[in-house]
Structure formats: structure tokens, C-alpha cells
């Protein structure tokens, strides 16, 4: 199982897996508003994902 950023709780991880997302990098081109509609995805998980994606982009630059 791929590790998700701290702050992404198990219900959010289950929602991501159910939607076919198994790695953070898959979310690079997905709108946060799309993820927000997943059952089990809360504001804390969205914030953690957003921060992790931002950090990932900054590391690549």
C-alpha cells in the first residue's frame, strides 16, 4: 500500500482507492473540488493532499 500524506485519514484513503487513485502523483492533474466530492474525503485530507502536491512540485523545480 502506498503511503499517503499525514492527515489523510483511513476513510479518505478508502475513498481515493475506490476512485482508482493509489498514489499521490496520480492526483497532480485532479481538481481538489473533484476529490472533495468523494465520500469520506474531508477538509483535513484535502489540505494534506494539497500541501503534499505543492511540496512535490517545488521539489521538481
Biopython code that builds the backbone (N, CA, C, O; Angstrom):
import numpy as np
from Bio.PDB.StructureBuilder import StructureBuilder

atoms = [
    (1, "UNK", "N", (0.849, -1.186, 0.000)),
    (1, "UNK", "CA", (0.000, 0.000, 0.000)),
    (1, "UNK", "C", (0.891, 1.245, 0.000)),
    (1, "UNK", "O", (1.878, 1.320, 0.732)),
    (2, "UNK", "N", (0.529, 2.194, -0.816)),
    (2, "UNK", "CA", (1.275, 3.447, -0.912)),
    (2, "UNK", "C", (0.969, 4.316, 0.295)),
    (2, "UNK", "O", (-0.167, 4.358, 0.768)),
    (3, "UNK", "N", (1.976, 5.003, 0.785)),
    (3, "UNK", "CA", (1.751, 5.904, 1.906)),
    (3, "UNK", "C", (1.179, 7.222, 1.406)),
    (3, "UNK", "O", (1.645, 7.791, 0.419)),
    (4, "UNK", "N", (0.172, 7.684, 2.102)),
    (4, "UNK", "CA", (-0.432, 8.971, 1.818)),
    (4, "UNK", "C", (0.091, 9.973, 2.827)),
    (4, "UNK", "O", (0.595, 9.573, 3.876)),
    (5, "UNK", "N", (-0.012, 11.255, 2.545)),
    (5, "UNK", "CA", (0.490, 12.270, 3.483)),
    (5, "UNK", "C", (-0.203, 12.179, 4.837)),
    (5, "UNK", "O", (-1.358, 11.767, 4.942)),
    (6, "UNK", "N", (0.535, 12.575, 5.865)),
    (6, "UNK", "CA", (-0.045, 12.626, 7.205)),
    (6, "UNK", "C", (-1.244, 13.574, 7.166)),
    (6, "UNK", "O", (-1.178, 14.647, 6.566)),
    (7, "UNK", "N", (-2.312, 13.176, 7.796)),
    (7, "UNK", "CA", (-3.532, 13.982, 7.777)),
    (7, "UNK", "C", (-4.602, 13.414, 6.863)),
    (7, "UNK", "O", (-5.750, 13.860, 6.887)),
    (8, "UNK", "N", (-4.226, 12.429, 6.058)),
    (8, "UNK", "CA", (-5.210, 11.766, 5.199)),
    (8, "UNK", "C", (-5.668, 10.512, 5.950)),
    (8, "UNK", "O", (-4.951, 9.513, 6.007)),
    (9, "UNK", "N", (-6.857, 10.580, 6.517)),
    (9, "UNK", "CA", (-7.376, 9.502, 7.348)),
    (9, "UNK", "C", (-7.839, 8.306, 6.509)),
    (9, "UNK", "O", (-7.990, 8.396, 5.291)),
    (10, "UNK", "N", (-8.057, 7.197, 7.196)),
    (10, "UNK", "CA", (-8.445, 5.966, 6.512)),
    (10, "UNK", "C", (-9.710, 6.093, 5.657)),
    (10, "UNK", "O", (-9.746, 5.538, 4.559)),
    (11, "UNK", "N", (-10.748, 6.803, 6.116)),
    (11, "UNK", "CA", (-11.921, 6.942, 5.232)),
    (11, "UNK", "C", (-11.582, 7.651, 3.919)),
    (11, "UNK", "O", (-12.114, 7.298, 2.866)),
    (12, "UNK", "N", (-10.705, 8.644, 3.981)),
    (12, "UNK", "CA", (-10.296, 9.350, 2.771)),
    (12, "UNK", "C", (-9.456, 8.440, 1.873)),
    (12, "UNK", "O", (-9.591, 8.462, 0.649)),
    (13, "UNK", "N", (-8.601, 7.653, 2.488)),
    (13, "UNK", "CA", (-7.773, 6.716, 1.706)),
    (13, "UNK", "C", (-8.664, 5.683, 1.017)),
    (13, "UNK", "O", (-8.442, 5.343, -0.146)),
    (14, "UNK", "N", (-9.658, 5.193, 1.727)),
    (14, "UNK", "CA", (-10.597, 4.241, 1.104)),
    (14, "UNK", "C", (-11.337, 4.896, -0.055)),
    (14, "UNK", "O", (-11.560, 4.263, -1.088)),
    (15, "UNK", "N", (-11.715, 6.155, 0.110)),
    (15, "UNK", "CA", (-12.403, 6.878, -0.965)),
    (15, "UNK", "C", (-11.493, 7.034, -2.175)),
    (15, "UNK", "O", (-11.925, 6.849, -3.313)),
    (16, "UNK", "N", (-10.239, 7.372, -1.927)),
    (16, "UNK", "CA", (-9.283, 7.525, -3.028)),
    (16, "UNK", "C", (-9.094, 6.199, -3.765)),
    (16, "UNK", "O", (-9.106, 6.159, -4.995)),
    (17, "UNK", "N", (-8.920, 5.124, -3.012)),
    (17, "UNK", "CA", (-8.735, 3.809, -3.640)),
    (17, "UNK", "C", (-9.972, 3.403, -4.433)),
    (17, "UNK", "O", (-9.858, 2.860, -5.532)),
    (18, "UNK", "N", (-11.153, 3.666, -3.877)),
    (18, "UNK", "CA", (-12.398, 3.316, -4.582)),
    (18, "UNK", "C", (-12.517, 4.083, -5.893)),
    (18, "UNK", "O", (-13.106, 3.591, -6.855)),
    (19, "UNK", "N", (-11.959, 5.285, -5.929)),
    (19, "UNK", "CA", (-11.996, 6.099, -7.147)),
    (19, "UNK", "C", (-10.845, 5.757, -8.099)),
    (19, "UNK", "O", (-10.741, 6.332, -9.182)),
    (20, "UNK", "N", (-9.989, 4.826, -7.693)),
    (20, "UNK", "CA", (-8.908, 4.383, -8.571)),
    (20, "UNK", "C", (-7.575, 5.073, -8.343)),
    (20, "UNK", "O", (-6.634, 4.873, -9.111)),
    (21, "UNK", "N", (-7.483, 5.876, -7.305)),
    (21, "UNK", "CA", (-6.226, 6.579, -7.004)),
    (21, "UNK", "C", (-5.449, 5.796, -5.961)),
    (21, "UNK", "O", (-5.926, 5.594, -4.844)),
    (22, "UNK", "N", (-4.254, 5.358, -6.325)),
    (22, "UNK", "CA", (-3.441, 4.572, -5.400)),
    (22, "UNK", "C", (-2.136, 5.271, -5.034)),
    (22, "UNK", "O", (-1.423, 4.822, -4.137)),
    (23, "UNK", "N", (-1.824, 6.357, -5.716)),
    (23, "UNK", "CA", (-0.589, 7.094, -5.458)),
    (23, "UNK", "C", (-0.859, 8.587, -5.525)),
    (23, "UNK", "O", (-1.708, 9.050, -6.286)),
    (24, "UNK", "N", (-0.117, 9.330, -4.711)),
    (24, "UNK", "CA", (-0.268, 10.780, -4.665)),
    (24, "UNK", "C", (-0.034, 11.404, -6.043)),
    (24, "UNK", "O", (-0.735, 12.340, -6.427)),
    (25, "UNK", "N", (0.936, 10.896, -6.775)),
    (25, "UNK", "CA", (1.267, 11.506, -8.068)),
    (25, "UNK", "C", (0.106, 11.439, -9.061)),
    (25, "UNK", "O", (0.057, 12.227, -10.005)),
    (26, "UNK", "N", (-0.822, 10.510, -8.857)),
    (26, "UNK", "CA", (-1.993, 10.427, -9.731)),
    (26, "UNK", "C", (-2.913, 11.633, -9.552)),
    (26, "UNK", "O", (-3.738, 11.922, -10.419)),
    (27, "UNK", "N", (-2.773, 12.327, -8.440)),
    (27, "UNK", "CA", (-3.663, 13.439, -8.130)),
    (27, "UNK", "C", (-3.139, 14.775, -8.648)),
    (27, "UNK", "O", (-3.787, 15.806, -8.465)),
    (28, "UNK", "N", (-1.981, 14.766, -9.288)),
    (28, "UNK", "CA", (-1.373, 16.014, -9.756)),
    (28, "UNK", "C", (-2.258, 16.780, -10.729)),
    (28, "UNK", "O", (-2.203, 18.009, -10.767)),
    (29, "UNK", "N", (-3.058, 16.094, -11.501)),
    (29, "UNK", "CA", (-3.901, 16.756, -12.511)),
    (29, "UNK", "C", (-5.384, 16.650, -12.190)),
    (29, "UNK", "O", (-6.236, 16.847, -13.057)),
    (30, "UNK", "N", (-5.680, 16.337, -10.933)),
    (30, "UNK", "CA", (-7.072, 16.212, -10.496)),
    (30, "UNK", "C", (-7.422, 17.450, -9.677)),
    (30, "UNK", "O", (-6.671, 17.847, -8.785)),
    (31, "UNK", "N", (-8.549, 18.048, -9.980)),
    (31, "UNK", "CA", (-9.005, 19.218, -9.226)),
    (31, "UNK", "C", (-9.388, 18.796, -7.813)),
    (31, "UNK", "O", (-9.998, 17.746, -7.613)),
    (32, "UNK", "N", (-9.028, 19.613, -6.844)),
    (32, "UNK", "CA", (-9.398, 19.320, -5.464)),
    (32, "UNK", "C", (-10.911, 19.268, -5.296)),
    (32, "UNK", "O", (-11.420, 18.523, -4.459)),
    (33, "UNK", "N", (-11.623, 20.048, -6.080)),
    (33, "UNK", "CA", (-13.084, 20.022, -5.999)),
    (33, "UNK", "C", (-13.633, 18.648, -6.402)),
    (33, "UNK", "O", (-14.671, 18.221, -5.897)),
    (34, "UNK", "N", (-12.945, 17.969, -7.297)),
    (34, "UNK", "CA", (-13.340, 16.608, -7.682)),
    (34, "UNK", "C", (-13.158, 15.664, -6.511)),
    (34, "UNK", "O", (-14.030, 14.846, -6.217)),
    (35, "UNK", "N", (-12.012, 15.785, -5.840)),
    (35, "UNK", "CA", (-11.742, 14.930, -4.689)),
    (35, "UNK", "C", (-12.700, 15.223, -3.542)),
    (35, "UNK", "O", (-13.070, 14.318, -2.794)),
    (36, "UNK", "N", (-13.099, 16.473, -3.403)),
    (36, "UNK", "CA", (-13.986, 16.867, -2.314)),
    (36, "UNK", "C", (-15.337, 16.162, -2.399)),
    (36, "UNK", "O", (-16.028, 16.021, -1.390)),
    (37, "UNK", "N", (-15.710, 15.726, -3.579)),
    (37, "UNK", "CA", (-16.998, 15.051, -3.758)),
    (37, "UNK", "C", (-16.945, 13.572, -3.394)),
    (37, "UNK", "O", (-17.983, 12.913, -3.343)),
    (38, "UNK", "N", (-15.754, 13.045, -3.140)),
    (38, "UNK", "CA", (-15.641, 11.637, -2.776)),
    (38, "UNK", "C", (-16.153, 11.436, -1.360)),
    (38, "UNK", "O", (-15.819, 12.207, -0.461)),
    (39, "UNK", "N", (-16.956, 10.412, -1.160)),
    (39, "UNK", "CA", (-17.494, 10.106, 0.164)),
    (39, "UNK", "C", (-16.344, 9.676, 1.073)),
    (39, "UNK", "O", (-15.634, 8.715, 0.779)),
    (40, "UNK", "N", (-16.171, 10.391, 2.165)),
    (40, "UNK", "CA", (-15.089, 10.086, 3.104)),
    (40, "UNK", "C", (-13.944, 11.070, 3.038)),
    (40, "UNK", "O", (-13.031, 11.026, 3.863)),
    (41, "UNK", "N", (-13.989, 11.960, 2.059)),
    (41, "UNK", "CA", (-12.922, 12.943, 1.894)),
    (41, "UNK", "C", (-13.307, 14.206, 2.653)),
    (41, "UNK", "O", (-14.312, 14.846, 2.346)),
    (42, "UNK", "N", (-12.499, 14.557, 3.644)),
    (42, "UNK", "CA", (-12.776, 15.740, 4.441)),
    (42, "UNK", "C", (-11.802, 16.866, 4.158)),
    (42, "UNK", "O", (-10.859, 16.719, 3.381)),
    (43, "UNK", "N", (-12.049, 17.989, 4.805)),
    (43, "UNK", "CA", (-11.216, 19.173, 4.571)),
    (43, "UNK", "C", (-9.781, 18.968, 5.026)),
    (43, "UNK", "O", (-8.857, 19.497, 4.407)),
    (44, "UNK", "N", (-9.578, 18.210, 6.095)),
    (44, "UNK", "CA", (-8.221, 17.955, 6.578)),
    (44, "UNK", "C", (-7.435, 17.127, 5.563)),
    (44, "UNK", "O", (-6.267, 17.409, 5.295)),
    (45, "UNK", "N", (-8.072, 16.120, 5.009)),
    (45, "UNK", "CA", (-7.417, 15.284, 3.998)),
    (45, "UNK", "C", (-7.108, 16.100, 2.748)),
    (45, "UNK", "O", (-6.023, 15.983, 2.178)),
    (46, "UNK", "N", (-8.054, 16.921, 2.326)),
    (46, "UNK", "CA", (-7.821, 17.763, 1.143)),
    (46, "UNK", "C", (-6.656, 18.718, 1.365)),
    (46, "UNK", "O", (-5.836, 18.917, 0.469)),
    (47, "UNK", "N", (-6.582, 19.304, 2.544)),
    (47, "UNK", "CA", (-5.479, 20.221, 2.854)),
    (47, "UNK", "C", (-4.143, 19.483, 2.854)),
    (47, "UNK", "O", (-3.145, 20.010, 2.364)),
    (48, "UNK", "N", (-4.118, 18.282, 3.393)),
    (48, "UNK", "CA", (-2.887, 17.494, 3.424)),
    (48, "UNK", "C", (-2.447, 17.110, 2.012)),
    (48, "UNK", "O", (-1.259, 17.158, 1.693)),
    (49, "UNK", "N", (-3.393, 16.734, 1.182)),
    (49, "UNK", "CA", (-3.083, 16.376, -0.203)),
    (49, "UNK", "C", (-2.577, 17.595, -0.962)),
    (49, "UNK", "O", (-1.586, 17.516, -1.688)),
    (50, "UNK", "N", (-3.261, 18.718, -0.793)),
    (50, "UNK", "CA", (-2.852, 19.956, -1.466)),
    (50, "UNK", "C", (-1.431, 20.347, -1.066)),
    (50, "UNK", "O", (-0.635, 20.723, -1.927)),
    (51, "UNK", "N", (-1.103, 20.267, 0.210)),
    (51, "UNK", "CA", (0.233, 20.619, 0.689)),
    (51, "UNK", "C", (1.286, 19.657, 0.147)),
    (51, "UNK", "O", (2.377, 20.078, -0.238)),
    (52, "UNK", "N", (0.960, 18.376, 0.118)),
    (52, "UNK", "CA", (1.909, 17.385, -0.386)),
    (52, "UNK", "C", (2.157, 17.566, -1.878)),
    (52, "UNK", "O", (3.290, 17.427, -2.339)),
    (53, "UNK", "N", (1.110, 17.872, -2.631)),
    (53, "UNK", "CA", (1.277, 18.101, -4.063)),
    (53, "UNK", "C", (2.108, 19.359, -4.325)),
    (53, "UNK", "O", (2.942, 19.377, -5.231)),
    (54, "UNK", "N", (1.882, 20.392, -3.544)),
    (54, "UNK", "CA", (2.652, 21.625, -3.686)),
    (54, "UNK", "C", (4.129, 21.358, -3.385)),
    (54, "UNK", "O", (5.011, 21.819, -4.110)),
    (55, "UNK", "N", (4.385, 20.615, -2.318)),
    (55, "UNK", "CA", (5.765, 20.285, -1.958)),
    (55, "UNK", "C", (6.424, 19.458, -3.054)),
    (55, "UNK", "O", (7.592, 19.671, -3.376)),
    (56, "UNK", "N", (5.694, 18.533, -3.618)),
    (56, "UNK", "CA", (6.214, 17.687, -4.686)),
    (56, "UNK", "C", (6.583, 18.529, -5.903)),
    (56, "UNK", "O", (7.624, 18.305, -6.521)),
    (57, "UNK", "N", (5.730, 19.501, -6.253)),
    (57, "UNK", "CA", (6.024, 20.379, -7.407)),
    (57, "UNK", "C", (7.264, 21.209, -7.134)),
    (57, "UNK", "O", (8.104, 21.381, -8.017)),
    (58, "UNK", "N", (7.386, 21.721, -5.923)),
    (58, "UNK", "CA", (8.530, 22.569, -5.573)),
    (58, "UNK", "C", (9.832, 21.771, -5.615)),
    (58, "UNK", "O", (10.871, 22.306, -6.002)),
    (59, "UNK", "N", (9.789, 20.520, -5.228)),
    (59, "UNK", "CA", (10.987, 19.677, -5.257)),
    (59, "UNK", "C", (11.452, 19.408, -6.686)),
    (59, "UNK", "O", (12.646, 19.254, -6.942)),
    (60, "UNK", "N", (10.497, 19.353, -7.611)),
    (60, "UNK", "CA", (10.849, 19.083, -9.002)),
    (60, "UNK", "C", (11.400, 20.302, -9.722)),
    (60, "UNK", "O", (12.066, 20.168, -10.749)),
    (61, "UNK", "N", (11.128, 21.492, -9.193)),
    (61, "UNK", "CA", (11.566, 22.726, -9.876)),
    (61, "UNK", "C", (13.011, 23.028, -9.613)),
    (61, "UNK", "O", (13.534, 24.025, -10.110)),
]
sb = StructureBuilder()
sb.init_structure("model")
sb.init_model(0)
sb.init_chain("A")
sb.init_seg("    ")
for serial, (resi, resn, name, xyz) in enumerate(atoms, 1):
    if name == "N":
        sb.init_residue(resn, " ", resi, " ")
    sb.init_atom(name, np.array(xyz, "f"), 0.0, 1.0, " ", f" {name:<3s}", serial, name[0])
structure = sb.get_structure()
